[in-house]
Amino acid sequence: MDTIETTLGMIEYQTVGPEHSEQPPVLFIHGALVDAELWRKPAELLAAHGYRCYLPTLPLGSHRVPMKPNADLSPTGVAGLIRELVVGLDLTDVTLVGNDTGGAICQFTIDAHGDHIGRLVLTNCDAFDTFPPFPFNAVFKALKVPGVLKPSMKLMTFRALRHSPIGFGLLANSPDPDLTASWVAPAQESAEIRRDITRLFANINPAELDAVTRRVGSFSKPVSLVWGMDDKSFKPELGRRLAAQFPDATVTEVQEARTFVSLDNPAAVADAVVQISARASSAT
């Protein structure tokens, strides 16, 4: 595990694939209460095709290194962190890949820092005023109440609750219980991580994302949406609406996949990255 110091704090990240590659680098952005392991399988597939992949664990609730006490953990602040990672890791012509809350952060990133991004791949994610989607909007609201977060995370020790319809069971077909346990462990063990989660959730504003999503048409570079058709939260129509905002977007409908397309069908994500790289190359 490597680390990089940022204005928000120390960020852990992993790299997969050849250090020197002719392919554009791929930067994976996960969502809330998961970490970089969400992207492990598509990253390994891409590495086999010669792509260098960067998998940071962002301060979105499953990180193990607390952020600075004054860290800006708003979507705008985390989008600034993405720019810092691109610059600090000396990446150019980046393919940005996002999912869930991370997909919303990708939209904030291209809105404010689009010149740092070469192309964008989004799997099922927040868009417009769906931020977060049902039923997680009620969960996020409850977790903002003082004293609720700690016991709620402790309850996630039980696999049945973690994999219930208000947990990871809604987001993937057959989530790995060891993986999901690792995602909730930091918040169970650390008051500072719970502080970061509280700050993040307090800054989730559907109206703010709605305004950003309606501006993403200014991003004229290639965009690919890889959408799980069995998602009950980020439904297919949301993906089609989001794709229509971009001037150069394609949509791949992934059957029998939910929110975490990277777990349910990692090849679909890897294929989208390869195809969008080819699109960008043929256009130049």
TORBA-650460 format. One record per residue: residue in three letters; x, y, z of N, C-alpha, C in turn. Coordinates in steps of 0.2 Angstrom, whole numbers, padded with zeros to 4 digits, always signed. Layout:
ALAXYZXYZXYZ/...
***
This chain:
MET+0004-0006+0000+0000+0000+0000+0004+0006+0000/ASP+0003+0011-0005+0007+0017-0005+0003+0022-0002/THR+0006+0028-0001+0002+0034+0002+0004+0040-0001/ILE+0000+0045-0001+0001+0052-0004-0002+0057+0001/GLU+0002+0062+0003+0000+0067+0007-0004+0072+0003/THR-0010+0074+0005-0014+0079+0002-0017+0085+0007/THR-0020+0090+0005-0022+0095+0009-0028+0092+0014/LEU-0031+0087+0012-0036+0084+0017-0033+0079+0022/GLY-0027+0076+0020-0024+0071+0024-0020+0066+0020/MET-0018+0061+0024-0014+0055+0020-0019+0051+0017/ILE-0018+0049+0010-0022+0045+0006-0018+0039+0005/GLU-0021+0033+0006-0018+0027+0004-0021+0025-0003/TYR-0016+0022-0007-0018+0020-0014-0014+0014-0016/GLN-0017+0010-0020-0014+0004-0023-0013+0005-0031/THR-0008+0002-0034-0007+0002-0041-0007-0005-0044/VAL-0010-0006-0050-0010-0012-0053-0008-0011-0060/GLY-0004-0015-0063-0002-0015-0070+0005-0012-0071/PRO+0007-0012-0077+0014-0010-0078+0016-0003-0077/GLU+0021-0002-0074+0023+0005-0072+0024+0010-0078/HIS+0026+0007-0084+0027+0011-0090+0022+0008-0095/SER+0017+0012-0097+0012+0009-0101+0010+0015-0107/GLU+0009+0012-0113+0007+0017-0118-0001+0018-0118/GLN-0004+0015-0113-0011+0016-0112-0012+0022-0107/PRO-0018+0026-0108-0019+0031-0103-0020+0028-0096/PRO-0018+0031-0091-0019+0029-0084-0026+0029-0082/VAL-0028+0024-0078-0035+0024-0075-0035+0025-0068/LEU-0040+0030-0066-0040+0032-0059-0047+0030-0057/PHE-0048+0025-0052-0054+0022-0050-0057+0026-0043/ILE-0063+0028-0043-0066+0032-0038-0072+0028-0035/HIS-0071+0026-0029-0077+0022-0026-0082+0027-0022/GLY-0087+0024-0019-0092+0028-0016-0091+0027-0008/ALA-0097+0029-0005-0097+0029+0002-0097+0022+0005/LEU-0094+0022+0011-0093+0015+0015-0091+0009+0011/VAL-0087+0010+0006-0083+0005+0003-0076+0008+0002/ASP-0071+0004-0001-0064+0006-0002-0062+0004-0009/ALA-0056+0005-0010-0053+0003-0017-0054-0004-0019/GLU-0055-0009-0014-0056-0016-0016-0062-0017-0020/LEU-0066-0012-0020-0072-0012-0025-0070-0013-0032/TRP-0064-0011-0034-0062-0010-0041-0057-0016-0042/ARG-0055-0020-0038-0049-0025-0039-0050-0029-0045/LYS-0056-0032-0046-0056-0036-0052-0056-0033-0059/PRO-0059-0027-0060-0058-0024-0066-0051-0021-0067/ALA-0048-0019-0062-0041-0016-0062-0037-0022-0064/GLU-0037-0028-0062-0033-0033-0063-0034-0035-0071/LEU-0040-0035-0073-0041-0037-0080-0038-0032-0085/LEU-0039-0025-0083-0035-0020-0087-0028-0021-0086/ALA-0025-0022-0081-0018-0023-0080-0015-0028-0085/ALA-0019-0034-0086-0017-0039-0091-0017-0036-0098/HIS-0021-0031-0099-0021-0028-0106-0016-0022-0106/GLY-0011-0021-0101-0006-0016-0101-0008-0009-0098/TYR-0014-0009-0095-0016-0003-0092-0013-0002-0085/ARG-0011+0004-0083-0009+0006-0076-0015+0009-0073/CYS-0017+0005-0067-0023+0007-0063-0021+0010-0056/TYR-0024+0015-0054-0023+0018-0048-0030+0018-0044/LEU-0029+0015-0038-0035+0013-0034-0034+0017-0027/PRO-0036+0023-0026-0036+0026-0020-0041+0024-0015/THR-0040+0024-0009-0046+0023-0004-0047+0030-0001/LEU-0053+0033-0003-0054+0040-0002-0058+0040+0005/PRO-0058+0046+0008-0061+0047+0015-0068+0048+0014/LEU-0071+0042+0013-0078+0041+0012-0082+0036+0017/GLY-0078+0035+0022-0081+0031+0027-0078+0024+0028/SER-0074+0021+0024-0070+0015+0025-0063+0016+0024/HIS-0061+0022+0025-0054+0023+0025-0051+0022+0032/ARG-0044+0020+0032-0042+0018+0039-0037+0024+0042/VAL-0035+0029+0038-0031+0034+0040-0036+0041+0041/PRO-0037+0043+0047-0042+0049+0048-0039+0055+0044/MET-0044+0059+0042-0042+0065+0039-0040+0071+0044/LYS-0038+0076+0042-0036+0082+0046-0043+0084+0049/PRO-0043+0087+0055-0049+0089+0059-0053+0094+0055/ASN-0049+0098+0051-0053+0104+0047-0054+0102+0040/ALA-0053+0095+0038-0053+0093+0031-0060+0095+0028/ASP-0060+0097+0022-0066+0099+0018-0069+0092+0015/LEU-0073+0089+0018-0076+0082+0015-0082+0083+0012/SER-0084+0089+0009-0089+0090+0005-0088+0087-0002/PRO-0093+0086-0006-0091+0083-0013-0087+0088-0017/THR-0087+0094-0016-0083+0099-0019-0075+0098-0016/GLY-0075+0097-0010-0068+0096-0007-0065+0089-0009/VAL-0069+0084-0010-0066+0078-0012-0065+0078-0019/ALA-0068+0082-0023-0067+0083-0030-0060+0086-0031/GLY-0059+0091-0026-0052+0094-0026-0047+0089-0024/LEU-0048+0085-0020-0044+0079-0018-0042+0075-0025/ILE-0047+0074-0029-0046+0070-0035-0041+0074-0039/ARG-0042+0080-0040-0037+0084-0044-0030+0084-0041/GLU-0029+0084-0034-0023+0083-0031-0020+0077-0032/LEU-0024+0071-0032-0021+0065-0034-0018+0064-0041/VAL-0022+0067-0046-0020+0067-0053-0013+0071-0053/VAL-0013+0077-0050-0007+0081-0051-0001+0077-0047/GLY-0002+0075-0041+0003+0072-0036+0006+0066-0039/LEU+0002+0062-0042+0004+0056-0045+0007+0057-0052/ASP+0007+0063-0055+0009+0065-0061+0006+0061-0067/LEU-0001+0061-0067-0005+0057-0072-0007+0062-0077/THR-0007+0060-0083-0010+0064-0088-0015+0060-0093/ASP-0020+0063-0096-0024+0060-0100-0028+0054-0096/VAL-0030+0056-0090-0033+0051-0086-0040+0049-0088/THR-0041+0042-0088-0048+0039-0088-0050+0039-0081/LEU-0055+0043-0079-0058+0043-0072-0064+0038-0072/VAL-0064+0034-0067-0070+0029-0067-0073+0029-0060/GLY-0080+0030-0060-0083+0031-0054-0089+0027-0053/ASN-0091+0026-0047-0097+0022-0045-0100+0025-0039/ASP-0107+0024-0038-0111+0026-0032-0109+0034-0031/THR-0108+0035-0024-0106+0042-0022-0100+0044-0026/GLY-0096+0040-0028-0090+0041-0032-0091+0044-0039/GLY-0097+0041-0041-0099+0044-0048-0101+0051-0047/ALA-0105+0053-0042-0106+0060-0041-0100+0064-0040/ILE-0095+0062-0036-0089+0065-0035-0085+0066-0042/CYS-0086+0061-0046-0083+0062-0053-0086+0068-0057/GLN-0093+0069-0056-0096+0074-0059-0094+0081-0056/PHE-0093+0081-0050-0090+0087-0047-0083+0089-0050/THR-0079+0083-0051-0073+0084-0053-0072+0087-0060/ILE-0076+0084-0065-0076+0086-0072-0079+0093-0072/ASP-0083+0095-0067-0086+0102-0067-0081+0107-0065/ALA-0077+0105-0061-0072+0110-0058-0065+0109-0061/HIS-0063+0103-0063-0056+0102-0065-0056+0097-0071/GLY-0061+0099-0076-0061+0094-0081-0055+0094-0086/ASP-0051+0099-0085-0045+0099-0089-0040+0094-0087/HIS-0041+0091-0081-0036+0086-0079-0038+0079-0081/ILE-0044+0078-0084-0047+0072-0085-0048+0071-0093/GLY-0046+0065-0095-0046+0063-0102-0052+0060-0105/ARG-0055+0056-0101-0062+0053-0102-0065+0051-0096/LEU-0071+0049-0096-0075+0047-0090-0079+0041-0091/VAL-0079+0036-0086-0083+0030-0086-0087+0030-0080/LEU-0093+0030-0080-0097+0030-0074-0101+0023-0074/THR-0101+0020-0069-0106+0014-0067-0111+0017-0063/ASN-0116+0013-0061-0122+0016-0057-0120+0021-0052/CYS-0123+0027-0052-0121+0032-0047-0126+0037-0047/ASP-0125+0041-0042-0130+0047-0040-0129+0052-0046/ALA-0135+0055-0048-0135+0060-0053-0142+0064-0052/PHE-0142+0071-0054-0147+0075-0053-0148+0076-0045/ASP-0155+0075-0043-0156+0076-0036-0157+0069-0033/THR-0154+0064-0036-0154+0057-0033-0147+0057-0029/PHE-0147+0059-0023-0141+0060-0019-0142+0060-0012/PRO-0142+0054-0009-0142+0047-0011-0148+0045-0013/PRO-0149+0039-0016-0155+0036-0018-0159+0033-0013/PHE-0165+0031-0014-0169+0027-0009-0167+0020-0009/PRO-0166+0017-0004-0168+0019+0003-0162+0022+0007/PHE-0157+0023+0004-0151+0026+0008-0151+0033+0009/ASN-0156+0037+0006-0157+0043+0008-0160+0044+0016/ALA-0164+0039+0017-0167+0038+0024-0161+0036+0029/VAL-0157+0031+0027-0151+0029+0031-0147+0035+0032/PHE-0145+0038+0027-0140+0044+0028-0143+0049+0033/LYS-0149+0050+0032-0153+0055+0037-0152+0053+0044/ALA-0154+0046+0045-0154+0044+0052-0147+0044+0055/LEU-0142+0043+0051-0135+0043+0053-0132+0049+0055/LYS-0136+0055+0053-0134+0061+0055-0136+0063+0062/VAL-0140+0059+0065-0143+0061+0071-0137+0059+0076/PRO-0135+0064+0081-0130+0062+0086-0131+0056+0090/GLY-0126+0052+0090-0126+0046+0094-0129+0040+0090/VAL-0131+0041+0084-0134+0035+0080-0128+0031+0076/LEU-0123+0035+0074-0118+0032+0069-0115+0026+0073/LYS-0112+0027+0079-0108+0022+0082-0112+0015+0083/PRO-0118+0015+0086-0121+0009+0087-0124+0006+0081/SER-0125+0010+0076-0127+0007+0069-0122+0004+0066/MET-0116+0006+0066-0110+0003+0063-0108-0003+0067/LYS-0109-0003+0073-0108-0010+0077-0113-0015+0075/LEU-0119-0013+0073-0124-0018+0071-0122-0022+0065/MET-0118-0018+0061-0115-0021+0055-0110-0026+0055/THR-0109-0028+0062-0105-0034+0063-0108-0040+0060/PHE-0115-0040+0061-0119-0046+0059-0120-0046+0051/ARG-0118-0051+0048-0118-0052+0041-0125-0051+0038/ALA-0130-0054+0042-0137-0053+0040-0140-0046+0039/LEU-0137-0041+0043-0139-0034+0043-0135-0031+0037/ARG-0128-0033+0037-0124-0030+0032-0127-0031+0025/HIS-0129-0037+0024-0132-0040+0017-0139-0039+0016/SER-0142-0035+0020-0150-0034+0020-0151-0029+0015/PRO-0158-0028+0013-0160-0023+0008-0159-0016+0010/ILE-0156-0015+0016-0154-0008+0017-0146-0008+0018/GLY-0143-0013+0016-0136-0013+0016-0133-0015+0009/PHE-0127-0019+0010-0124-0021+0003-0128-0026-0001/GLY-0133-0029+0003-0137-0034-0001-0141-0031-0007/LEU-0142-0025-0006-0146-0021-0012-0141-0019-0017/LEU-0135-0019-0016-0130-0016-0021-0126-0021-0025/ALA-0126-0027-0023-0122-0033-0027-0126-0039-0026/ASN-0125-0044-0031-0129-0050-0031-0127-0055-0026/SER-0120-0055-0025-0117-0060-0020-0111-0057-0016/PRO-0112-0052-0012-0106-0048-0009-0102-0053-0005/ASP-0096-0052-0005-0091-0056-0001-0092-0054+0006/PRO-0094-0058+0011-0095-0056+0018-0088-0053+0021/ASP-0082-0056+0019-0076-0054+0022-0075-0047+0019/LEU-0076-0045+0013-0075-0039+0010-0080-0034+0013/THR-0086-0035+0014-0091-0030+0017-0089-0029+0024/ALA-0087-0034+0028-0085-0033+0035-0079-0029+0035/SER-0074-0029+0030-0068-0024+0030-0071-0017+0029/TRP-0076-0016+0025-0078-0010+0024-0081-0006+0030/VAL-0084-0010+0034-0088-0007+0040-0083-0006+0046/ALA-0077-0010+0046-0073-0010+0052-0070-0004+0054/PRO-0068+0001+0049-0065+0007+0051-0069+0011+0055/ALA-0076+0012+0053-0080+0016+0057-0082+0012+0064/GLN-0082+0006+0064-0083+0002+0070-0078+0004+0075/GLU-0072+0004+0073-0066+0005+0077-0063+0012+0079/SER-0065+0017+0075-0062+0023+0076-0067+0029+0076/ALA-0066+0033+0082-0071+0039+0082-0069+0044+0077/GLU-0062+0044+0075-0060+0049+0070-0063+0047+0063/ILE-0064+0041+0062-0067+0039+0055-0074+0041+0056/ARG-0077+0040+0061-0084+0041+0062-0085+0049+0061/ARG-0081+0053+0064-0081+0060+0063-0081+0062+0056/ASP-0076+0059+0052-0076+0060+0045-0082+0058+0041/ILE-0085+0053+0043-0092+0051+0040-0097+0056+0041/THR-0097+0058+0047-0102+0063+0049-0102+0069+0045/ARG-0095+0071+0044-0094+0077+0040-0096+0076+0033/LEU-0095+0070+0030-0096+0069+0023-0104+0069+0023/PHE-0108+0065+0027-0115+0065+0026-0118+0072+0027/ALA-0115+0076+0031-0118+0083+0033-0118+0087+0026/ASN-0113+0085+0022-0112+0089+0016-0115+0087+0009/ILE-0119+0081+0010-0123+0078+0005-0129+0083+0003/ASN-0129+0086-0003-0135+0091-0004-0137+0089-0011/PRO-0143+0086-0012-0146+0084-0018-0146+0090-0023/ALA-0148+0096-0021-0149+0102-0025-0142+0104-0028/GLU-0137+0103-0024-0130+0104-0027-0128+0100-0032/LEU-0129+0093-0032-0128+0088-0037-0132+0090-0043/ASP-0138+0091-0042-0143+0092-0047-0140+0098-0052/ALA-0138+0103-0049-0135+0109-0053-0129+0107-0057/VAL-0124+0102-0053-0118+0100-0057-0120+0096-0062/THR-0125+0091-0061-0126+0086-0067-0129+0090-0073/ARG-0133+0095-0072-0136+0099-0077-0130+0103-0081/ARG-0124+0103-0078-0119+0107-0081-0114+0102-0085/VAL-0114+0096-0084-0109+0091-0086-0109+0091-0094/GLY-0113+0094-0097-0113+0095-0105-0107+0099-0107/SER-0104+0103-0103-0098+0106-0105-0092+0102-0105/PHE-0093+0096-0103-0087+0091-0103-0088+0087-0110/SER-0084+0089-0115-0085+0087-0122-0081+0081-0124/LYS-0077+0078-0119-0073+0072-0120-0077+0066-0119/PRO-0074+0060-0122-0078+0054-0122-0081+0052-0115/VAL-0087+0049-0115-0090+0047-0108-0093+0040-0110/SER-0093+0036-0105-0096+0029-0106-0099+0028-0099/LEU-0106+0026-0100-0110+0024-0094-0111+0016-0095/VAL-0109+0013-0089-0109+0005-0089-0114+0004-0083/TRP-0121+0002-0085-0126+0003-0080-0129-0004-0079/GLY-0129-0006-0072-0132-0012-0070-0140-0012-0071/MET-0143-0016-0075-0150-0016-0076-0154-0018-0070/ASP-0151-0022-0065-0155-0025-0060-0155-0020-0054/ASP-0152-0014-0054-0152-0009-0049-0158-0007-0047/LYS-0160-0007-0040-0166-0005-0038-0166+0002-0035/SER-0160+0005-0034-0159+0011-0032-0157+0016-0038/PHE-0152+0015-0041-0150+0019-0047-0153+0015-0053/LYS-0159+0017-0055-0163+0013-0060-0160+0015-0067/PRO-0162+0011-0071-0159+0012-0078-0161+0019-0081/GLU-0167+0021-0080-0169+0027-0082-0165+0033-0080/LEU-0162+0033-0074-0157+0038-0071-0151+0038-0076/GLY-0148+0032-0077-0143+0031-0081-0144+0034-0088/ARG-0149+0033-0091-0151+0036-0098-0151+0043-0098/ARG-0154+0046-0092-0155+0053-0092-0148+0056-0091/LEU-0144+0053-0087-0137+0056-0086-0133+0056-0092/ALA-0134+0050-0096-0130+0050-0102-0132+0055-0107/ALA-0139+0057-0107-0141+0062-0112-0138+0069-0110/GLN-0135+0070-0104-0133+0077-0103-0126+0078-0106/PHE-0123+0072-0108-0116+0073-0111-0116+0073-0119/PRO-0112+0077-0122-0112+0078-0129-0109+0071-0133/ASP-0105+0067-0129-0102+0062-0132-0102+0056-0127/ALA-0107+0053-0127-0108+0047-0122-0111+0041-0125/THR-0109+0035-0123-0112+0029-0124-0114+0026-0118/VAL-0119+0021-0119-0122+0017-0113-0122+0010-0114/THR-0119+0006-0110-0119-0001-0110-0123-0003-0104/GLU-0128-0007-0106-0133-0010-0102-0131-0017-0099/VAL-0129-0018-0093-0126-0024-0090-0132-0028-0087/GLN-0134-0033-0090-0139-0037-0087-0137-0041-0081/GLU-0142-0042-0076-0140-0046-0070-0135-0043-0066/ALA-0134-0036-0066-0130-0033-0062-0133-0027-0058/ARG-0131-0026-0052-0134-0020-0048-0129-0014-0048/THR-0129-0011-0042-0125-0005-0041-0118-0006-0042/PHE-0115-0011-0039-0108-0013-0039-0107-0017-0046/VAL-0107-0014-0051-0106-0018-0058-0099-0021-0057/SER-0094-0017-0054-0087-0020-0054-0087-0027-0050/LEU-0092-0028-0046-0092-0035-0043-0096-0040-0046/ASP-0102-0037-0049-0106-0042-0053-0104-0044-0060/ASN-0100-0039-0063-0098-0040-0070-0092-0036-0071/PRO-0086-0038-0068-0080-0034-0069-0078-0033-0076/ALA-0079-0038-0080-0077-0038-0087-0080-0032-0091/ALA-0087-0031-0089-0090-0025-0092-0087-0018-0091/VAL-0084-0017-0085-0081-0011-0083-0074-0011-0087/ALA-0070-0016-0087-0064-0016-0090-0065-0015-0097/ASP-0070-0018-0100-0071-0018-0108-0073-0010-0109/ALA-0077-0007-0105-0078+0000-0106-0072+0004-0106/VAL-0068+0003-0102-0062+0007-0101-0057+0006-0108/VAL-0057+0000-0110-0053-0001-0116-0056+0002-0122/GLN-0063+0001-0122-0067+0004-0128-0066+0012-0128/ILE-0067+0015-0123-0067+0022-0123-0060+0025-0124/SER-0055+0021-0122-0048+0023-0124-0047+0023-0132/ALA-0050+0017-0135-0050+0017-0142-0054+0022-0145/ARG-0059+0024-0143-0063+0030-0145-0059+0036-0145/ALA-0056+0037-0140-0052+0044-0139-0046+0044-0144/SER-0043+0038-0145-0037+0037-0149-0039+0038-0157/SER-0045+0036-0159-0047+0036-0166-0050+0043-0167/ALA-0052+0047-0162-0054+0054-0163-0048+0059-0164/THR-0042+0057-0162-0037+0062-0162-0033+0061-0168/
***
